[in-house]
Structure formats: structure tokens, C-alpha cells
Amino acid sequence: MTNLRPFQIFLLGAFCFLAFLSLILISNFKPSNKDEALAFGEKVELWGPFPVDEMDEVLDDMKSTYDGFEVVQYRQIAEDKFATEFVNAIAEGRSPDLVILPHTELVSQRVKLAPIPYKTDGFSTRDIKNRYIDGAEIFALEDALYAIPLAVDPLIMFWNRDLFAGAGLASAPRSWEELVSGVAPALIRLDSGRNLLQSAVAFGEYRNVRNADALLATLFLQSGSKMVVEENGRYDILLNESFQSNGQPPMEAGVQFYTSFSNPTNPLYSWNRAMSEDRLSFIGGDLAIYFGFASEVDDLVRQNPNLNFDISLPPQGASATVARSYGTFYGLAIPRASANQAGAYATAQVLSNSPFTEPLVVGLNLSPVRRDIMTTDSGSEFTTVARQAALVARGWLNPSSTATATAFQTMIEDVTSNREKVSQAVRSAISRLRQAY
């Protein structure tokens, strides 16, 4: 065996040391992922109706995970001001790059949105059905997907446990028949002049019913209405047409049932136009049942910490084989006028990904729309009910929030003021909606 010279021993030791040092460096090396950072671009301006604090908390978590995500900046825009702000921003050349869009603005803003073709990887019609709950498919129109589904705010029933107990009622009604036959009569209190002292449910009027549009849509859906469908590039208004071959037309049935509660001669008389808004009445303990969105729960607790209330799914028809209710669906949409559509698309994919969707919807009291995280077996009773409601929630392709509100308010008040019969009021409302598309 050849003896190594001192220089060779030194050289061999140096090589071994460098090799060991390289292993340490490699094991602790985190690549910067320049491609990932570049995917978001220089700036992504995100608009949405959700509170800044909750959104910033989620965005900060994303910034620590994705290189370059710090370019995403969020701006809160109230839902009732979104349409005006959005149109003005586009006209002035300062369009946002990404918007959290409620489905109620989908039709009116469609031409301003960049469609995602169904041939896009991960967004075929089959991918959408597999990934999202049924109601979220409202963003999937005939030609393309116009928003990546993010969350849903389902309509639920809030009920005052103390008022129910005082009336000898142990639980909330599961069917409308149960509400009409026993629950409502037990909860309604009138004085000798038939003035309402305590109301069971705020049905029958529009101006002082906070979620009247959602309630009416729920009744139409439960009556089997086909609502509005897109066919060959046009919107067919089928609100008064039913999937069932018999019975009263669905929109007429819903309006007749709804307005019966504001008729002073009806035994179910429970509401009138002179009363305060239904949510305020519920908070004040004068209204036994309030139909509101899941996102409202924290506000109810904040405004009256002593209010002893519970939540349940909205009632269904006693003979219904398919449950239906209403929900406001939110999706991530890219404006055509965005200066950074590629960055907006990359941001939308991150925001809609499961690890980040869950904390966002929990913080906002919303429900996820992804099937892989839509579990109703949670540790929270509120979350369980809200997610059960989300599974049966649907939206509809209304022309715009403003046009719908005008048509529905006029319809209800024409009936309650005896200006038109239910059938005529419904036809007039459909005519007004048709002009708005």
C-alpha cells in the first residue's frame, strides 16, 4: 500500500470538508422560486365586500407562504356601492385586478369580466361539478366560468328561545305547515284593537324586511320555480314556471303565502309596514323568528348580548322531497380592464385553495363551497347548521340587485295595497325584470 504524502493528506481532508459543508448548505437551502414570485406581477389590487381586518389576516398568512404575494393589496367596497364604484373605476382607467363578486351582480357585470374558458386546466364543467357544491355552479354560464367560487352566505332561521318557551313551544318549526298551524298562532300577541304587540314572523311587507329578496327567492325555489336560465345567449325568465306539472304557479304561490301574514283579517296577521325593521324587532325581543344570513350572527350578539336565540334551517314544505333555500354566493372574478390579468388569476387560484379558504370563511361566518372542506360535522353548532343550509342553498341569475329590489317591492306593495291581484302583480314584476336584462 502506497503511503500518502502530507500534501495529499491535506488535499483529501480539504475535499471531505467541502463535501460535508455542501451537504449542510443544500439541506438548509430554500429556493426563492423566482417564477412563483413573478406570477403575481408588480401589483394586484383586490376589491371585495368583506371586512379589511379579516381579509388582511388571511392575506398576511399567504404572504408568508408565497414569494411575491406581498403585491396583493385589498380594498373593501360595500356591496350596495360595488356596481357604481366598479363602473367608475373602469371608466377612469383604474380598474381593480380582481374582485370578490356576489352572484347578484354577475349578470349586470358580465360584459366587464374576463371569462375563464372551460378548456382551462382544472376548470372543465366536470372539474367544477366535482370540486364545488351545486349552488356554486351559478358562476358557470353557457360559454365560460365567470368567477372562481369562493364562499356562500346561506339564509338561516334565527328564533328567540325565550319567546318560544313562553308560548309553550320547545323547538323551531321544520315545515311551513307547522309554522302556520301551531307555531305562528301561539307566538302572535294582539291587543283588543288588533294592534300587534308581538310578532311571529316578518312576512308580508318589503320595506321593513331586511332580507325580503332572499325570502321571496326561497319561497319561489321551494315552490319548484325554474327561476332564470340562460339559453342560446339570452336569459329566459321562468320564475312563474314550475318543474312540477300541477299546482299553483310557483311565483304566485310564494307571493300569496308571503303576503298573507300582513293581512289584518287573516288569523296569521303578524306584520305591517308601520313596524320597525325586522332585524331590529328581533334584537329588541318583539319578533320571534328572523330570517337572516349566517354572516349576521356576530352582529346580533353584539347588539344584544342578552338575546337568547338559536338557529335552524329555514322551513320546507311538509311534502317536499328536495330541500331548497337561498344563499349569496361569492366568486373571484377578473375584470377585462385589469392591467394584470395573469397576476389576478394566480392570486385567485391561491385564495380559492383549501388551506386558505377555510380560515377565511370561518372568520366571516360564511360557508365554504369546495366539497373537500365542506364538512357539516364540526365542533361548532352554528357552523354545522350554516353548512347544512349551504348545501341546499341556491342563487338565481337576477338582472341586478337594484332592478330586483324595485320589481319585488312594487309587486308586494301592489298586492298588500289591493292595487293588483297576486297573478297580475307577478306578471307585472316579470315584465319589469325582463326590461332590466
C-alpha positions, 0 to 999 in steps of 0.5 A: 500500500502506497503511503500518502504524502502530507500534501495529499493528506491535506488535499483529501481532508480539504475535499471531505470538508467541502463535501460535508459543508455542501451537504449542510448548505443544500439541506438548509437551502430554500429556493426563492422560486423566482417564477412563483414570485413573478406570477403575481406581477408588480401589483394586484389590487383586490376589491371585495365586500368583506371586512379589511381586518379579516381579509388582511389576516388571511392575506398576511398568512399567504404572504408568508407562504408565497414569494411575491404575494406581498403585491396583493393589496385589498380594498373593501367596497360595500356591496350596495356601492360595488356596481357604481364604484366598479363602473367608475373605476373602469371608466377612469382607467383604474380598474381593480385586478380582481374582485370578490363578486356576489352572484347578484351582480354577475349578470349586470357585470358580465360584459366587464369580466374576463371569462375563464374558458372551460378548456382551462386546466382544472376548470372543465364543467366536470372539474367544477361539478366535482370540486364545488357544491351545486349552488356554486355552479351559478358562476358557470354560464353557457360559454365560460366560468365567470368567477372562481367560487369562493364562499356562500352566505346561506339564509338561516332561521334565527328564533328567540328561545325565550319567546318560544318557551313562553308560548309553550313551544320547545323547538323551531318549526321544520315545515311551513305547515307547522309554522302556520298551524301551531307555531305562528298562532301561539307566538302572535300577541294582539291587543283588543284593537288588533294592534300587534304587540308581538310578532311571529314572523316578518312576512308580508311587507318589503320595506321593513324586511331586511332580507325580503329578496332572499325570502321571496327567492326561497319561497319561489325555489321551494315552490319548484320555480325554474327561476332564470336560465340562460339559453342560446345567449339570452336569459329566459325568465321562468320564475312563474314556471314550475318543474312540477306539472300541477299546482299553483304557479310557483311565483304566485304561490310564494307571493300569496303565502308571503303576503298573507301574514300582513293581512289584518283579517287573516288569523296569521296577521303578524306584520305591517309596514308601520313596524320597525325593521325586522332585524331590529324587532328581533334584537329588541325581543318583539319578533320571534323568528328572523330570517337572516344570513349566517354572516349576521350572527356576530352582529346580533350578539353584539347588539344584544348580548342578552338575546337568547336565540338559536338557529335552524334551517329555514322551513320546507314544505311538509311534502317536499322531497328536495330541500331548497333555500337561498344563499349569496354566493361569492366568486373571484372574478377578473375584470377585462380592464385589469392591467394584470390579468395573469397576476389576478388569476394566480392570486385567485387560484391561491385564495380559492385553495383549501388551506386558505379558504377555510380560515377565511370563511370561518372568520366571516361566518360564511360557508365554504363551497369546495366539497373537500372542506365542506364538512357539516360535522364540526365542533361548532353548532352554528357552523354545522347548521350554516353548512347544512343550509349551504348545501341546499342553498341556491342563487338565481341569475337576477338582472341586478340587485337594484332592478330586483329590489324595485320589481319585488317591492312594487309587486308586494306593495301592489298586492298588500295595497289591493292595487293588483291581484297576486297573478297580475302583480307577478306578471307585472314584476316579470315584465319589469325584470325582463326590461332590466336584462 
